[in-house]
Amino acid sequence: MTIKYMCPHCQTNLGEIQGSTVSEYQLGFHFLTPEERNDIISYDLNGDVTVRVVCDYCKEALHTNPELSLLGNPLQ
């Protein structure tokens, strides 16, 4: 199992954890509501997990230009 962290705006790969020794509890997924889990975490058929988190570049761009959040893919 691989856990991949990707920015939902620019699709930048922020990192990944390989191996099945890490639990969702250790990653803090248990703090998420069911709605947040559906929005942030996706599971592939082969067992890989993709976690969508905003990178620092996109976070700063959205903070500086909040109107970008009205666009579907503001930072591609």
All heavy atoms as a GROMACS GRO file, in nm:
protein
  600
    1MET      N    1   0.085  -0.118   0.000
    1MET     CA    2   0.000   0.000   0.000
    1MET      C    3   0.089   0.124   0.000
    1MET      O    4   0.187   0.131   0.072
    1MET     CB    5  -0.091   0.000   0.123
    1MET     CG    6  -0.171   0.127   0.138
    1MET     SD    7  -0.289   0.125   0.273
    1MET     CE    8  -0.186   0.166   0.412
    2THR      N    9   0.052   0.220  -0.081
    2THR     CA   10   0.122   0.348  -0.087
    2THR      C   11   0.023   0.458  -0.055
    2THR      O   12  -0.090   0.457  -0.102
    2THR     CB   13   0.181   0.372  -0.227
    2THR    OG1   14   0.271   0.266  -0.258
    2THR    CG2   15   0.255   0.503  -0.234
    3ILE      N   16   0.065   0.554   0.026
    3ILE     CA   17  -0.017   0.670   0.059
    3ILE      C   18   0.048   0.789  -0.009
    3ILE      O   19   0.163   0.824   0.021
    3ILE     CB   20  -0.026   0.691   0.211
    3ILE    CG1   21  -0.083   0.565   0.276
    3ILE    CG2   22  -0.111   0.813   0.242
    3ILE    CD1   23  -0.064   0.558   0.424
    4LYS      N   24  -0.023   0.850  -0.104
    4LYS     CA   25   0.029   0.962  -0.181
    4LYS      C   26  -0.041   1.090  -0.138
    4LYS      O   27  -0.163   1.093  -0.124
    4LYS     CB   28   0.005   0.940  -0.330
    4LYS     CG   29   0.069   0.815  -0.384
    4LYS     CD   30   0.030   0.794  -0.529
    4LYS     CE   31   0.080   0.659  -0.578
    4LYS     NZ   32   0.034   0.630  -0.713
    5TYR      N   33   0.037   1.194  -0.119
    5TYR     CA   34  -0.017   1.326  -0.087
    5TYR      C   35  -0.003   1.414  -0.210
    5TYR      O   36   0.108   1.432  -0.260
    5TYR     CB   37   0.058   1.387   0.032
    5TYR     CG   38   0.026   1.319   0.163
    5TYR    CD1   39   0.094   1.204   0.202
    5TYR    CD2   40  -0.074   1.368   0.245
    5TYR    CE1   41   0.064   1.140   0.321
    5TYR    CE2   42  -0.104   1.305   0.365
    5TYR     CZ   43  -0.035   1.192   0.402
    5TYR     OH   44  -0.065   1.128   0.520
    6MET      N   45  -0.116   1.468  -0.260
    6MET     CA   46  -0.115   1.549  -0.380
    6MET      C   47  -0.196   1.676  -0.358
    6MET      O   48  -0.297   1.674  -0.287
    6MET     CB   49  -0.174   1.472  -0.497
    6MET     CG   50  -0.091   1.354  -0.540
    6MET     SD   51  -0.148   1.284  -0.695
    6MET     CE   52  -0.103   1.416  -0.806
    7CYS      N   53  -0.152   1.784  -0.424
    7CYS     CA   54  -0.227   1.909  -0.419
    7CYS      C   55  -0.344   1.899  -0.517
    7CYS      O   56  -0.323   1.866  -0.634
    7CYS     CB   57  -0.137   2.026  -0.455
    7CYS     SG   58  -0.225   2.186  -0.455
    8PRO      N   59  -0.465   1.929  -0.472
    8PRO     CA   60  -0.580   1.918  -0.562
    8PRO      C   61  -0.585   2.027  -0.668
    8PRO      O   62  -0.657   2.015  -0.766
    8PRO     CB   63  -0.700   1.929  -0.467
    8PRO     CG   64  -0.649   2.006  -0.351
    8PRO     CD   65  -0.504   1.970  -0.338
    9HIS      N   66  -0.508   2.134  -0.649
    9HIS     CA   67  -0.511   2.246  -0.743
    9HIS      C   68  -0.408   2.233  -0.854
    9HIS      O   69  -0.439   2.246  -0.971
    9HIS     CB   70  -0.493   2.378  -0.669
    9HIS     CG   71  -0.597   2.402  -0.565
    9HIS    ND1   72  -0.731   2.420  -0.594
    9HIS    CD2   73  -0.589   2.407  -0.430
    9HIS    CE1   74  -0.799   2.437  -0.483
    9HIS    NE2   75  -0.715   2.429  -0.381
   10CYS      N   76  -0.283   2.208  -0.817
   10CYS     CA   77  -0.175   2.204  -0.917
   10CYS      C   78  -0.126   2.062  -0.945
   10CYS      O   79  -0.038   2.042  -1.027
   10CYS     CB   80  -0.058   2.292  -0.872
   10CYS     SG   81   0.028   2.233  -0.725
   11GLN      N   82  -0.182   1.964  -0.876
   11GLN     CA   83  -0.149   1.822  -0.895
   11GLN      C   84  -0.004   1.789  -0.859
   11GLN      O   85   0.050   1.688  -0.902
   11GLN     CB   86  -0.178   1.776  -1.038
   11GLN     CG   87  -0.319   1.803  -1.085
   11GLN     CD   88  -0.426   1.745  -0.993
   11GLN    OE1   89  -0.415   1.632  -0.950
   11GLN    NE2   90  -0.527   1.823  -0.963
   12THR      N   91   0.062   1.872  -0.780
   12THR     CA   92   0.198   1.846  -0.736
   12THR      C   93   0.200   1.731  -0.638
   12THR      O   94   0.117   1.726  -0.545
   12THR     CB   95   0.259   1.971  -0.670
   12THR    OG1   96   0.262   2.077  -0.765
   12THR    CG2   97   0.398   1.945  -0.618
   13ASN      N   98   0.292   1.638  -0.658
   13ASN     CA   99   0.310   1.527  -0.565
   13ASN      C  100   0.388   1.581  -0.446
   13ASN      O  101   0.504   1.619  -0.458
   13ASN     CB  102   0.385   1.412  -0.632
   13ASN     CG  103   0.397   1.293  -0.542
   13ASN    OD1  104   0.356   1.294  -0.427
   13ASN    ND2  105   0.456   1.187  -0.594
   14LEU      N  106   0.326   1.584  -0.329
   14LEU     CA  107   0.388   1.640  -0.210
   14LEU      C  108   0.466   1.537  -0.130
   14LEU      O  109   0.540   1.573  -0.040
   14LEU     CB  110   0.281   1.705  -0.122
   14LEU     CG  111   0.202   1.817  -0.190
   14LEU    CD1  112   0.086   1.861  -0.103
   14LEU    CD2  113   0.293   1.933  -0.223
   15GLY      N  114   0.446   1.410  -0.162
   15GLY     CA  115   0.520   1.305  -0.092
   15GLY      C  116   0.439   1.178  -0.088
   15GLY      O  117   0.322   1.175  -0.125
   16GLU      N  118   0.504   1.073  -0.045
   16GLU     CA  119   0.434   0.946  -0.032
   16GLU      C  120   0.498   0.860   0.074
   16GLU      O  121   0.614   0.875   0.107
   16GLU     CB  122   0.424   0.872  -0.165
   16GLU     CG  123   0.553   0.834  -0.229
   16GLU     CD  124   0.528   0.767  -0.364
   16GLU    OE1  125   0.460   0.826  -0.449
   16GLU    OE2  126   0.580   0.655  -0.382
   17ILE      N  127   0.415   0.774   0.129
   17ILE     CA  128   0.458   0.678   0.230
   17ILE      C  129   0.433   0.541   0.173
   17ILE      O  130   0.321   0.510   0.131
   17ILE     CB  131   0.378   0.697   0.362
   17ILE    CG1  132   0.397   0.838   0.416
   17ILE    CG2  133   0.419   0.592   0.463
   17ILE    CD1  134   0.304   0.872   0.532
   18GLN      N  135   0.536   0.458   0.170
   18GLN     CA  136   0.521   0.324   0.116
   18GLN      C  137   0.521   0.222   0.228
   18GLN      O  138   0.589   0.239   0.328
   18GLN     CB  139   0.634   0.295   0.018
   18GLN     CG  140   0.634   0.391  -0.098
   18GLN     CD  141   0.679   0.328  -0.225
   18GLN    OE1  142   0.713   0.212  -0.230
   18GLN    NE2  143   0.680   0.406  -0.330
   19GLY      N  144   0.442   0.120   0.210
   19GLY     CA  145   0.436   0.015   0.310
   19GLY      C  146   0.304   0.017   0.384
   19GLY      O  147   0.236   0.119   0.391
   20SER      N  148   0.267  -0.094   0.437
   20SER     CA  149   0.138  -0.104   0.505
   20SER      C  150   0.151  -0.099   0.656
   20SER      O  151   0.059  -0.135   0.728
   20SER     CB  152   0.070  -0.235   0.463
   20SER     OG  153   0.151  -0.344   0.499
   21THR      N  154   0.264  -0.055   0.707
   21THR     CA  155   0.283  -0.052   0.851
   21THR      C  156   0.222   0.071   0.917
   21THR      O  157   0.214   0.077   1.039
   21THR     CB  158   0.434  -0.057   0.885
   21THR    OG1  159   0.498   0.056   0.826
   21THR    CG2  160   0.496  -0.186   0.834
   22VAL      N  161   0.176   0.168   0.837
   22VAL     CA  162   0.118   0.290   0.891
   22VAL      C  163  -0.034   0.277   0.888
   22VAL      O  164  -0.092   0.246   0.786
   22VAL     CB  165   0.162   0.413   0.809
   22VAL    CG1  166   0.101   0.540   0.864
   22VAL    CG2  167   0.313   0.424   0.806
   23SER      N  168  -0.096   0.302   1.001
   23SER     CA  169  -0.241   0.292   1.009
   23SER      C  170  -0.305   0.429   0.984
   23SER      O  171  -0.240   0.533   0.996
   23SER     CB  172  -0.284   0.240   1.146
   23SER     OG  173  -0.260   0.337   1.245
   24GLU      N  174  -0.434   0.427   0.952
   24GLU     CA  175  -0.506   0.552   0.934
   24GLU      C  176  -0.511   0.631   1.065
   24GLU      O  177  -0.514   0.753   1.064
   24GLU     CB  178  -0.647   0.525   0.882
   24GLU     CG  179  -0.647   0.473   0.739
   24GLU     CD  180  -0.786   0.468   0.681
   24GLU    OE1  181  -0.885   0.499   0.751
   24GLU    OE2  182  -0.796   0.432   0.562
   25TYR      N  183  -0.511   0.560   1.176
   25TYR     CA  184  -0.508   0.626   1.306
   25TYR      C  185  -0.378   0.704   1.324
   25TYR      O  186  -0.378   0.818   1.370
   25TYR     CB  187  -0.525   0.523   1.418
   25TYR     CG  188  -0.531   0.583   1.555
   25TYR    CD1  189  -0.650   0.636   1.604
   25TYR    CD2  190  -0.418   0.588   1.636
   25TYR    CE1  191  -0.657   0.692   1.729
   25TYR    CE2  192  -0.423   0.645   1.762
   25TYR     CZ  193  -0.542   0.697   1.808
   25TYR     OH  194  -0.548   0.755   1.933
   26GLN      N  195  -0.265   0.644   1.286
   26GLN     CA  196  -0.135   0.712   1.298
   26GLN      C  197  -0.128   0.834   1.207
   26GLN      O  198  -0.058   0.930   1.238
   26GLN     CB  199  -0.021   0.615   1.264
   26GLN     CG  200  -0.001   0.508   1.368
   26GLN     CD  201   0.099   0.403   1.324
   26GLN    OE1  202   0.089   0.350   1.213
   26GLN    NE2  203   0.196   0.374   1.409
   27LEU      N  204  -0.197   0.829   1.095
   27LEU     CA  205  -0.197   0.942   1.002
   27LEU      C  206  -0.295   1.052   1.042
   27LEU      O  207  -0.295   1.160   0.985
   27LEU     CB  208  -0.231   0.893   0.861
   27LEU     CG  209  -0.128   0.800   0.799
   27LEU    CD1  210  -0.182   0.739   0.672
   27LEU    CD2  211   0.002   0.873   0.773
   28GLY      N  212  -0.379   1.023   1.141
   28GLY     CA  213  -0.473   1.123   1.190
   28GLY      C  214  -0.604   1.128   1.114
   28GLY      O  215  -0.683   1.221   1.131
   29PHE      N  216  -0.630   1.027   1.029
   29PHE     CA  217  -0.752   1.026   0.951
   29PHE      C  218  -0.876   1.015   1.040
   29PHE      O  219  -0.985   1.055   1.000
   29PHE     CB  220  -0.752   0.913   0.849
   29PHE     CG  221  -0.650   0.928   0.739
   29PHE    CD1  222  -0.625   0.822   0.653
   29PHE    CD2  223  -0.580   1.044   0.719
   29PHE    CE1  224  -0.534   0.833   0.551
   29PHE    CE2  225  -0.487   1.057   0.618
   29PHE     CZ  226  -0.464   0.951   0.533
   30HIS      N  227  -0.861   0.961   1.159
   30HIS     CA  228  -0.975   0.944   1.248
   30HIS      C  229  -1.032   1.077   1.297
   30HIS      O  230  -1.144   1.082   1.346
   30HIS     CB  231  -0.937   0.855   1.368
   30HIS     CG  232  -0.832   0.913   1.456
   30HIS    ND1  233  -0.699   0.919   1.419
   30HIS    CD2  234  -0.840   0.969   1.579
   30HIS    CE1  235  -0.630   0.977   1.516
   30HIS    NE2  236  -0.713   1.007   1.614
   31PHE      N  237  -0.956   1.185   1.282
   31PHE     CA  238  -1.006   1.317   1.321
   31PHE      C  239  -1.100   1.376   1.217
   31PHE      O  240  -1.170   1.474   1.245
   31PHE     CB  241  -0.890   1.415   1.343
   31PHE     CG  242  -0.810   1.387   1.468
   31PHE    CD1  243  -0.678   1.350   1.459
   31PHE    CD2  244  -0.867   1.399   1.594
   31PHE    CE1  245  -0.602   1.324   1.573
   31PHE    CE2  246  -0.793   1.375   1.708
   31PHE     CZ  247  -0.661   1.337   1.697
   32LEU      N  248  -1.102   1.321   1.096
   32LEU     CA  249  -1.184   1.375   0.989
   32LEU      C  250  -1.328   1.327   1.000
   32LEU      O  251  -1.354   1.214   1.038
   32LEU     CB  252  -1.128   1.330   0.853
   32LEU     CG  253  -0.985   1.373   0.820
   32LEU    CD1  254  -0.939   1.306   0.691
   32LEU    CD2  255  -0.975   1.523   0.810
   33THR      N  256  -1.419   1.416   0.963
   33THR     CA  257  -1.560   1.376   0.955
   33THR      C  258  -1.578   1.290   0.830
   33THR      O  259  -1.492   1.290   0.741
   33THR     CB  260  -1.651   1.500   0.945
   33THR    OG1  261  -1.624   1.567   0.821
   33THR    CG2  262  -1.630   1.596   1.062
   34PRO      N  263  -1.688   1.217   0.821
   34PRO     CA  264  -1.711   1.138   0.699
   34PRO      C  265  -1.711   1.223   0.572
   34PRO      O  266  -1.661   1.180   0.468
   34PRO     CB  267  -1.849   1.075   0.723
   34PRO     CG  268  -1.859   1.066   0.872
   34PRO     CD  269  -1.789   1.189   0.923
   35GLU      N  270  -1.764   1.344   0.580
   35GLU     CA  271  -1.765   1.434   0.463
   35GLU      C  272  -1.623   1.475   0.425
   35GLU      O  273  -1.588   1.478   0.307
   35GLU     CB  274  -1.850   1.558   0.491
   35GLU     CG  275  -1.997   1.530   0.508
   35GLU     CD  276  -2.033   1.482   0.649
   35GLU    OE1  277  -1.952   1.500   0.743
   35GLU    OE2  278  -2.141   1.423   0.664
   36GLU      N  279  -1.540   1.507   0.526
   36GLU     CA  280  -1.401   1.544   0.499
   36GLU      C  281  -1.325   1.427   0.439
   36GLU      O  282  -1.246   1.445   0.346
   36GLU     CB  283  -1.333   1.591   0.628
   36GLU     CG  284  -1.384   1.724   0.678
   36GLU     CD  285  -1.334   1.758   0.816
   36GLU    OE1  286  -1.309   1.666   0.897
   36GLU    OE2  287  -1.320   1.879   0.845
   37ARG      N  288  -1.348   1.309   0.490
   37ARG     CA  289  -1.281   1.189   0.437
   37ARG      C  290  -1.316   1.171   0.289
   37ARG      O  291  -1.229   1.140   0.208
   37ARG     CB  292  -1.321   1.064   0.515
   37ARG     CG  293  -1.260   1.056   0.653
   37ARG     CD  294  -1.306   0.930   0.724
   37ARG     NE  295  -1.244   0.811   0.668
   37ARG     CZ  296  -1.132   0.757   0.712
   37ARG    NH1  297  -1.069   0.812   0.814
   37ARG    NH2  298  -1.082   0.650   0.656
   38ASN      N  299  -1.443   1.189   0.254
   38ASN     CA  300  -1.484   1.175   0.114
   38ASN      C  301  -1.420   1.280   0.025
   38ASN      O  302  -1.390   1.253  -0.091
   38ASN     CB  303  -1.637   1.182   0.101
   38ASN     CG  304  -1.704   1.057   0.150
   38ASN    OD1  305  -1.646   0.949   0.152
   38ASN    ND2  306  -1.829   1.070   0.191
   39ASP      N  307  -1.402   1.401   0.078
   39ASP     CA  308  -1.343   1.510   0.000
   39ASP      C  309  -1.192   1.498  -0.013
   39ASP      O  310  -1.135   1.538  -0.114
   39ASP     CB  311  -1.376   1.646   0.064
   39ASP     CG  312  -1.522   1.683   0.051
   39ASP    OD1  313  -1.592   1.624  -0.034
   39ASP    OD2  314  -1.566   1.771   0.126
   40ILE      N  315  -1.126   1.445   0.088
   40ILE     CA  316  -0.980   1.449   0.096
   40ILE      C  317  -0.914   1.317   0.056
   40ILE      O  318  -0.808   1.317  -0.005
   40ILE     CB  319  -0.938   1.488   0.239
   40ILE    CG1  320  -0.986   1.629   0.271
   40ILE    CG2  321  -0.787   1.479   0.257
   40ILE    CD1  322  -0.969   1.669   0.415
   41ILE      N  323  -0.974   1.205   0.090
   41ILE     CA  324  -0.908   1.075   0.074
   41ILE      C  325  -0.979   0.993  -0.033
   41ILE      O  326  -1.101   0.984  -0.036
   41ILE     CB  327  -0.911   0.997   0.207
   41ILE    CG1  328  -0.845   1.079   0.318
   41ILE    CG2  329  -0.843   0.862   0.191
   41ILE    CD1  330  -0.865   1.023   0.457
   42SER      N  331  -0.898   0.935  -0.123
   42SER     CA  332  -0.955   0.840  -0.220
   42SER      C  333  -0.871   0.713  -0.219
   42SER      O  334  -0.751   0.716  -0.192
   42SER     CB  335  -0.960   0.902  -0.360
   42SER     OG  336  -0.831   0.934  -0.406
   43TYR      N  337  -0.937   0.603  -0.249
   43TYR     CA  338  -0.873   0.472  -0.246
   43TYR      C  339  -0.874   0.413  -0.386
   43TYR      O  340  -0.976   0.414  -0.454
   43TYR     CB  341  -0.948   0.378  -0.150
   43TYR     CG  342  -0.950   0.429  -0.008
   43TYR    CD1  343  -1.050   0.515   0.037
   43TYR    CD2  344  -0.850   0.394   0.082
   43TYR    CE1  345  -1.052   0.562   0.168
   43TYR    CE2  346  -0.851   0.440   0.212
   43TYR     CZ  347  -0.952   0.524   0.254
   43TYR     OH  348  -0.952   0.571   0.383
   44ASP      N  349  -0.758   0.362  -0.432
   44ASP     CA  350  -0.747   0.296  -0.561
   44ASP      C  351  -0.786   0.149  -0.547
   44ASP      O  352  -0.789   0.095  -0.437
   44ASP     CB  353  -0.603   0.304  -0.615
   44ASP     CG  354  -0.559   0.447  -0.641
   44ASP    OD1  355  -0.646   0.535  -0.649
   44ASP    OD2  356  -0.438   0.469  -0.654
   45LEU      N  357  -0.811   0.086  -0.660
   45LEU     CA  358  -0.847  -0.056  -0.659
   45LEU      C  359  -0.734  -0.145  -0.606
   45LEU      O  360  -0.760  -0.251  -0.550
   45LEU     CB  361  -0.886  -0.101  -0.800
   45LEU     CG  362  -1.013  -0.038  -0.855
   45LEU    CD1  363  -1.036  -0.082  -0.999
   45LEU    CD2  364  -1.132  -0.073  -0.767
   46ASN      N  365  -0.609  -0.102  -0.624
   46ASN     CA  366  -0.495  -0.182  -0.577
   46ASN      C  367  -0.459  -0.154  -0.432
   46ASN      O  368  -0.358  -0.203  -0.383
   46ASN     CB  369  -0.375  -0.163  -0.668
   46ASN     CG  370  -0.327  -0.019  -0.670
   46ASN    OD1  371  -0.388   0.068  -0.612
   46ASN    ND2  372  -0.218   0.005  -0.741
   47GLY      N  373  -0.538  -0.072  -0.362
   47GLY     CA  374  -0.515  -0.047  -0.221
   47GLY      C  375  -0.438   0.079  -0.190
   47GLY      O  376  -0.419   0.113  -0.074
   48ASP      N  377  -0.393   0.151  -0.294
   48ASP     CA  378  -0.322   0.277  -0.270
   48ASP      C  379  -0.421   0.385  -0.226
   48ASP      O  380  -0.538   0.382  -0.261
   48ASP     CB  381  -0.249   0.323  -0.396
   48ASP     CG  382  -0.131   0.235  -0.431
   48ASP    OD1  383  -0.088   0.157  -0.344
   48ASP    OD2  384  -0.082   0.245  -0.544
   49VAL      N  385  -0.369   0.479  -0.149
   49VAL     CA  386  -0.450   0.588  -0.094
   49VAL      C  387  -0.394   0.720  -0.146
   49VAL      O  388  -0.273   0.741  -0.146
   49VAL     CB  389  -0.447   0.586   0.060
   49VAL    CG1  390  -0.528   0.701   0.118
   49VAL    CG2  391  -0.494   0.453   0.115
   50THR      N  392  -0.482   0.808  -0.192
   50THR     CA  393  -0.442   0.943  -0.231
   50THR      C  394  -0.508   1.041  -0.136
   50THR      O  395  -0.630   1.038  -0.119
   50THR     CB  396  -0.483   0.974  -0.377
   50THR    OG1  397  -0.422   0.878  -0.463
   50THR    CG2  398  -0.438   1.113  -0.418
   51VAL      N  399  -0.426   1.127  -0.077
   51VAL     CA  400  -0.475   1.228   0.016
   51VAL      C  401  -0.453   1.364  -0.051
   51VAL      O  402  -0.341   1.399  -0.088
   51VAL     CB  403  -0.399   1.222   0.151
   51VAL    CG1  404  -0.455   1.325   0.248
   51VAL    CG2  405  -0.406   1.082   0.210
   52ARG      N  406  -0.561   1.440  -0.066
   52ARG     CA  407  -0.552   1.570  -0.132
   52ARG      C  408  -0.534   1.679  -0.025
   52ARG      O  409  -0.624   1.701   0.056
   52ARG     CB  410  -0.676   1.594  -0.216
   52ARG     CG  411  -0.680   1.506  -0.340
   52ARG     CD  412  -0.806   1.524  -0.422
   52ARG     NE  413  -0.928   1.482  -0.355
   52ARG     CZ  414  -0.966   1.355  -0.340
   52ARG    NH1  415  -0.892   1.258  -0.387
   52ARG    NH2  416  -1.078   1.325  -0.278
   53VAL      N  417  -0.417   1.742  -0.027
   53VAL     CA  418  -0.387   1.853   0.063
   53VAL      C  419  -0.330   1.967  -0.020
   53VAL      O  420  -0.258   1.945  -0.117
   53VAL     CB  421  -0.288   1.812   0.175
   53VAL    CG1  422  -0.352   1.714   0.270
   53VAL    CG2  423  -0.162   1.755   0.118
   54VAL      N  424  -0.360   2.089   0.017
   54VAL     CA  425  -0.316   2.207  -0.058
   54VAL      C  426  -0.170   2.236  -0.028
   54VAL      O  427  -0.130   2.242   0.089
   54VAL     CB  428  -0.404   2.329  -0.025
   54VAL    CG1  429  -0.360   2.451  -0.101
   54VAL    CG2  430  -0.551   2.299  -0.054
   55CYS      N  431  -0.090   2.252  -0.134
   55CYS     CA  432   0.052   2.282  -0.117
   55CYS      C  433   0.069   2.428  -0.073
   55CYS      O  434  -0.024   2.510  -0.082
   55CYS     CB  435   0.129   2.256  -0.246
   55CYS     SG  436   0.094   2.369  -0.381
   56ASP      N  437   0.187   2.461  -0.026
   56ASP     CA  438   0.215   2.596   0.023
   56ASP      C  439   0.198   2.701  -0.086
   56ASP      O  440   0.147   2.810  -0.060
   56ASP     CB  441   0.357   2.604   0.080
   56ASP     CG  442   0.371   2.528   0.210
   56ASP    OD1  443   0.268   2.503   0.277
   56ASP    OD2  444   0.484   2.494   0.246
   57TYR      N  445   0.240   2.670  -0.209
   57TYR     CA  446   0.229   2.766  -0.320
   57TYR      C  447   0.082   2.799  -0.346
   57TYR      O  448   0.045   2.917  -0.355
   57TYR     CB  449   0.293   2.709  -0.447
   57TYR     CG  450   0.266   2.793  -0.568
   57TYR    CD1  451   0.337   2.911  -0.592
   57TYR    CD2  452   0.168   2.756  -0.659
   57TYR    CE1  453   0.310   2.989  -0.702
   57TYR    CE2  454   0.140   2.835  -0.770
   57TYR     CZ  455   0.212   2.950  -0.791
   57TYR     OH  456   0.184   3.029  -0.900
   58CYS      N  457  -0.002   2.698  -0.357
   58CYS     CA  458  -0.144   2.720  -0.385
   58CYS      C  459  -0.214   2.786  -0.266
   58CYS      O  460  -0.302   2.871  -0.284
   58CYS     CB  461  -0.212   2.589  -0.422
   58CYS     SG  462  -0.159   2.524  -0.582
   59LYS      N  463  -0.174   2.748  -0.146
   59LYS     CA  464  -0.233   2.810  -0.027
   59LYS      C  465  -0.206   2.960  -0.026
   59LYS      O  466  -0.296   3.040  -0.002
   59LYS     CB  467  -0.174   2.745   0.098
   59LYS     CG  468  -0.228   2.800   0.227
   59LYS     CD  469  -0.166   2.730   0.346
   59LYS     CE  470  -0.211   2.790   0.476
   59LYS     NZ  471  -0.146   2.726   0.590
   60GLU      N  472  -0.082   2.997  -0.057
   60GLU     CA  473  -0.047   3.140  -0.061
   60GLU      C  474  -0.120   3.212  -0.174
   60GLU      O  475  -0.170   3.323  -0.156
   60GLU     CB  476   0.105   3.156  -0.077
   60GLU     CG  477   0.151   3.299  -0.078
   60GLU     CD  478   0.123   3.374   0.052
   60GLU    OE1  479   0.121   3.312   0.158
   60GLU    OE2  480   0.102   3.498   0.044
   61ALA      N  481  -0.128   3.148  -0.292
   61ALA     CA  482  -0.196   3.209  -0.406
   61ALA      C  483  -0.344   3.230  -0.376
   61ALA      O  484  -0.400   3.335  -0.409
   61ALA     CB  485  -0.178   3.122  -0.530
   62LEU      N  486  -0.408   3.133  -0.314
   62LEU     CA  487  -0.549   3.147  -0.279
   62LEU      C  488  -0.571   3.248  -0.168
   62LEU      O  489  -0.673   3.318  -0.165
   62LEU     CB  490  -0.608   3.012  -0.238
   62LEU     CG  491  -0.623   2.912  -0.353
   62LEU    CD1  492  -0.651   2.772  -0.298
   62LEU    CD2  493  -0.734   2.955  -0.447
   63HIS      N  494  -0.476   3.256  -0.077
   63HIS     CA  495  -0.485   3.355   0.031
   63HIS      C  496  -0.471   3.497  -0.025
   63HIS      O  497  -0.544   3.588   0.014
   63HIS     CB  498  -0.379   3.329   0.137
   63HIS     CG  499  -0.380   3.428   0.249
   63HIS    ND1  500  -0.479   3.432   0.344
   63HIS    CD2  501  -0.295   3.529   0.280
   63HIS    CE1  502  -0.455   3.531   0.428
   63HIS    NE2  503  -0.344   3.591   0.392
   64THR      N  504  -0.377   3.514  -0.118
   64THR     CA  505  -0.352   3.645  -0.178
   64THR      C  506  -0.463   3.685  -0.275
   64THR      O  507  -0.496   3.803  -0.286
   64THR     CB  508  -0.216   3.644  -0.253
   64THR    OG1  509  -0.115   3.603  -0.160
   64THR    CG2  510  -0.181   3.781  -0.306
   65ASN      N  511  -0.518   3.588  -0.346
   65ASN     CA  512  -0.622   3.613  -0.447
   65ASN      C  513  -0.743   3.524  -0.421
   65ASN      O  514  -0.764   3.425  -0.490
   65ASN     CB  515  -0.566   3.584  -0.587
   65ASN     CG  516  -0.442   3.663  -0.616
   65ASN    OD1  517  -0.446   3.784  -0.627
   65ASN    ND2  518  -0.330   3.595  -0.627
   66PRO      N  519  -0.825   3.557  -0.322
   66PRO     CA  520  -0.936   3.469  -0.284
   66PRO      C  521  -1.036   3.445  -0.397
   66PRO      O  522  -1.105   3.344  -0.397
   66PRO     CB  523  -1.002   3.539  -0.166
   66PRO     CG  524  -0.940   3.672  -0.155
   66PRO     CD  525  -0.817   3.675  -0.238
   67GLU      N  526  -1.041   3.534  -0.494
   67GLU     CA  527  -1.134   3.515  -0.605
   67GLU      C  528  -1.100   3.391  -0.688
   67GLU      O  529  -1.185   3.338  -0.760
   67GLU     CB  530  -1.138   3.640  -0.696
   67GLU     CG  531  -1.012   3.669  -0.773
   67GLU     CD  532  -0.904   3.745  -0.693
   67GLU    OE1  533  -0.924   3.771  -0.573
   67GLU    OE2  534  -0.801   3.777  -0.754
   68LEU      N  535  -0.977   3.342  -0.678
   68LEU     CA  536  -0.938   3.221  -0.751
   68LEU      C  537  -1.017   3.099  -0.705
   68LEU      O  538  -1.034   3.004  -0.780
   68LEU     CB  539  -0.788   3.194  -0.733
   68LEU     CG  540  -0.692   3.290  -0.802
   68LEU    CD1  541  -0.548   3.257  -0.766
   68LEU    CD2  542  -0.711   3.285  -0.953
   69SER      N  543  -1.066   3.102  -0.582
   69SER     CA  544  -1.140   2.988  -0.530
   69SER      C  545  -1.274   2.970  -0.601
   69SER      O  546  -1.338   2.866  -0.589
   69SER     CB  547  -1.162   3.000  -0.380
   69SER     OG  548  -1.242   3.113  -0.352
   70LEU      N  549  -1.317   3.070  -0.678
   70LEU     CA  550  -1.442   3.060  -0.753
   70LEU      C  551  -1.426   2.980  -0.882
   70LEU      O  552  -1.524   2.936  -0.940
   70LEU     CB  553  -1.494   3.200  -0.786
   70LEU     CG  554  -1.524   3.289  -0.666
   70LEU    CD1  555  -1.560   3.430  -0.711
   70LEU    CD2  556  -1.634   3.229  -0.582
   71LEU      N  557  -1.301   2.958  -0.924
   71LEU     CA  558  -1.274   2.885  -1.047
   71LEU      C  559  -1.262   2.736  -1.018
   71LEU      O  560  -1.220   2.696  -0.910
   71LEU     CB  561  -1.145   2.935  -1.111
   71LEU     CG  562  -1.139   3.084  -1.144
   71LEU    CD1  563  -1.000   3.122  -1.193
   71LEU    CD2  564  -1.243   3.118  -1.248
   72GLY      N  565  -1.294   2.653  -1.117
   72GLY     CA  566  -1.286   2.508  -1.100
   72GLY      C  567  -1.143   2.460  -1.076
   72GLY      O  568  -1.117   2.382  -0.986
   73ASN      N  569  -1.049   2.502  -1.158
   73ASN     CA  570  -0.906   2.466  -1.145
   73ASN      C  571  -0.826   2.596  -1.150
   73ASN      O  572  -0.771   2.631  -1.254
   73ASN     CB  573  -0.861   2.371  -1.256
   73ASN     CG  574  -0.919   2.234  -1.238
   73ASN    OD1  575  -0.927   2.183  -1.129
   73ASN    ND2  576  -0.960   2.173  -1.348
   74PRO      N  577  -0.820   2.668  -1.039
   74PRO     CA  578  -0.763   2.803  -1.042
   74PRO      C  579  -0.614   2.811  -1.066
   74PRO      O  580  -0.565   2.912  -1.114
   74PRO     CB  581  -0.796   2.857  -0.903
   74PRO     CG  582  -0.806   2.735  -0.818
   74PRO     CD  583  -0.861   2.628  -0.907
   75LEU      N  584  -0.538   2.709  -1.036
   75LEU     CA  585  -0.393   2.723  -1.038
   75LEU      C  586  -0.324   2.624  -1.130
   75LEU      O  587  -0.210   2.585  -1.106
   75LEU     CB  588  -0.339   2.711  -0.895
   75LEU     CG  589  -0.399   2.814  -0.799
   75LEU    CD1  590  -0.365   2.780  -0.656
   75LEU    CD2  591  -0.354   2.953  -0.833
   76GLN      N  592  -0.387   2.584  -1.236
   76GLN     CA  593  -0.322   2.492  -1.330
   76GLN      C  594  -0.249   2.568  -1.436
   76GLN      O  595  -0.281   2.669  -1.481
   76GLN     CB  596  -0.424   2.399  -1.394
   76GLN     CG  597  -0.464   2.292  -1.298
   76GLN     CD  598  -0.534   2.178  -1.370
   76GLN    OE1  599  -0.530   2.168  -1.491
   76GLN    NE2  600  -0.598   2.093  -1.294
   0.00000   0.00000   0.00000
